Amino acid sequence: METVEIQRLVYASTFNLGRIDSAPVALRDILSASRRNNSRDGITGYLIFDGETFLQILEGPKAAVEATAARIEADKRHRAMSVLGFRPSSDRLFPNWSMAGYLRSPTHQEVFARHGFAGKIDRSTLSEHRVVSMAVELSNVAV
């Protein structure tokens, strides 16, 4: 049996508010489409959304991750996509989710604060490690 090397892509993008004016609706729509597409393509991952900034982790075969990233970059709900990391991984961090997500709420502000995001997410301070560690912690409260 041939094994497929898993790639992990971590990126940030900005919500294009002009298309949809509701953060919960945007997250619901994105998660619905992502779950359908990612199940088909062997992608797993996690999406964090604070109403303005998307932070996402995609895991899967390299070609599928690249195709998914290209689809996201072309999606009108996203703009200013920047890759924080794209590397091989020995395992998946989110193996049971074609895509899970979290919409920032006051309930879990301490998680954001622990990872340096007490206020608004400052994209200039983002790193692959900070996004991944926050997603792993938030994955216990995924939607």
Secondary structure, 3 states (H helix, E strand, C coil): CCCCCEEEEEEEEEECCCCCCCHHHHHHHHHHHHHHHHHHHCCEEEEEECCCEEEEEEEEEHHHHHHHHHHHHHCCCEEEEEEEEEEEECCCCCCCCCCEEEECCHHHHHHHHHCCCCCCCCHHHCCHHHHHHHHHHHHHHCC
